[in-house]
Amino acid sequence: MPVIRQRLDANQYQLKDQVVSINRVTKVVKGGKNLSFSALVVVGDPNASVAGYGSGKAKEVPQAIRKGIEAAKKNLIRVHRRQLTIPHQVLGRFGSGRVLLKPAAEGTGVIAGGAVRAVMESVGIANVLTKSIGTTNPHNVIKATFAALSQLRDREAVAASRGKAAQEL
């Protein structure tokens, strides 16, 4: 079931950015090596449960981070959550990366690795159990995490798909 996404306006949220990884990349040219930096950034508003990711590349680190933030603001999604956890278990896939997200009881905290933890904190999910399976590449892990978060459905959506009222579930 493909999810139709409407573009969210980044200006109406108080977005906080978090740098997930910075990578030094070189391009070999005739005159030698061209050095540049690649940054993977996650932005989000925990109060509105909105998050996005982006990557930027530039000659200097701050410029690469700035480009990553601008790309992330164009890639925002709204995440369905129940209080401070997720409504149900979900598995996100991207490439060889798999990310399993499980709801957790109040007080559990975010049990996650670096890349997944950055996404969960930026969305405002405070209690969740996660397991990253397969690749450890932060780009693929973040894309798999966002694939999992986009699969989350709230009570009203499930009730509407079954043709019932939300109270009947």
N, C-alpha and C positions, 0 to 999 in steps of 0.2 A: 504494500500500500504506500505509494509515494506521498510524501508530505509536502503540501504546498506552503511555501514560506512567504510571508509578507516582509518587506524590508523594514527594520526597526530604525527609528531616528536616534542616533547616538547623542544628540544634543539634549534630549529630555531625561537623560540618566546621569547619575553621579558615578561615572566609570572610574575604576581603579585598575591600574595596569600592573602586571607582574611578568617579569622576564623569566622564561623557562630555560632557554639555552642560548648561548652565544658561541658561534663557531667561526674559527678563522679559516678562510678559504683562499686558495691561490689559483690563479690562472696562468699557465705557462705560455708566454708569448715569445716572439723572436728576440726581443730585447732583454728577456729575463722572466721574472715572476711578478705578476700583479697581485698584491695582497689586498683582501677586502674582508669584511666581517658580515656574518649572517646572524640575525637575531630572531628568535621565536618568542612571541609575546601573547599573553592571554589578558583580555580586559573583561571586566564584569561589574555589575551593580548587584551586591548581595540583597538589597532591600527589594529590588524589582525582579529578582531571579532571572537576570539577563546576562549572557556571556558571549564572547567571540574570541577567535584566535587569528593571528596573522603573522607573516614573516616579512622581514625587510633586509635588504642587503645594501651596504654602503662602504666607503673607504674608512670611515671611523665608526666606533661602537655607538656613541649617542645618536648619530644620524641613522644608523641601522635600526636602533630601538624605536626612534620616532617613526620611521617608515613602517615598522611592524605594528605599532599602535594604530596608525592610520588605516592599515589593511584590516586590522582586527575590528575596528569600528564599523567597517563596511560588511562585516560577516557576523553580525549579532543574531543570536537565537534566544527565544524565551523558553525557559525550562519549567515544566510542571513539577511541583514538589508538594509534599504534605508536611506542614510545619517546617521542621529543620532537617527532614530526610526525604528520600524519594518514595513515590507511591508503590513501586513494585520492582522486582529484580529484572535486570536487563543486561544483554550482552551486545556490545558494539564491536564491529569489525571494520578494519581498514588495512588493506595489504595483508601482511602476515601478523599484524597486531590485533589482539583481542583484549577487550577491557570488560570485566564483569563488575557490575555495580549491584550491591544488595542493600536494602533498607536496614537501618540499625536503630536500636532503642536509644532513648534520650540519655545523654551522658557518655555515649560510646566514643564520640569524636570522629575525626576523619582518619580512617585507616587506609592510607594510600601512599604510593611512591611519589616522587617529585613532580612529574608532569601531570599526573591525575590529581594530585593534591592541589596544585595551582588552579586547576579548573574548578574543583569542588569549592574551594575557598572563594573564588571570584563569583560563583553562582549563588553562594550563601547556603550551601548544604553543609550542615555542621555535624551530622551523624550519618555515616555511610561506611560500609565495608567494600573494598575494591580489591580486584586481583588483575594484574596486567599479565597477559599470557602471550607468549611469542616474542616478538621483537621488542627491543629496548630503545629503539630509535624514537626520540621525543616527538618528532613530527607525526609519525604514524600512531603513536600512543595517544596524542592529543586528538587527532582526527578520529580515532576509534572511540575515544571518550565522548566527543561531540556527537558521533553517530549513535551512541548509546543514549545520551541525554535527549536527542531528538526523537527517540522511540518512546519516551515516557509519555503516558497518557493519564489525564486526570479522570476522576469519577464521572463527571458529566459526559466526557467524550466516549467512555466505555458504555455508559447507559444509552446514549444516543445511537451508537452503532448496534446495540442489541434491541433497540426499540422499546426501551423501558424508562421509567423515571429513576432519577439518581437515588431515591429513597428505597427502591426495590432491591438494590444490589446488596 
